[in-house]
């Protein structure tokens, strides 16, 4: 399934594909491969300790007010939107 730029959808066109997006924009229920974990060294280590590593799989379970509940490494983890924005899928 191809991913498309939302602005192109709004304009009635699906011409531009999007490859990467922050985890905060991922759809619930769909497994995503982590492509990059950004932020300061301390933040990256914190996320790595929770299981957010490049090449790993993460699935959004639910989203409320920008905060996410995700499945990662056989665990359910709650993260804020600020942290979710640092994880690229």
Steps between C-alpha positions, in 0.01 A plus 500: 500500500639839404517796739393839371551859605187625676519842332488326162194303611322818602570643156354190335833358384707207618815585305750547784606200710620538857752249631570615855279652769512552875340226708244756618347493149485120461166324475381283786519124450764502226853374578773751409876451469703755697733679257660752736488611862589867534553746783781558744721210608315470832162482323623243247635277779173532694297396194746220420457362853123492440559296182490769231799396289572546129365202309258406777124483458251725676120499478278783619222360718320827572541878499348752739584868490821428309620247759546145372473150634719273288613140485876469479713192581201305638419783744236770508652845557342846539697791353429869458468673165841668549671160527290350218614782271864392551430148367494476120318208338 
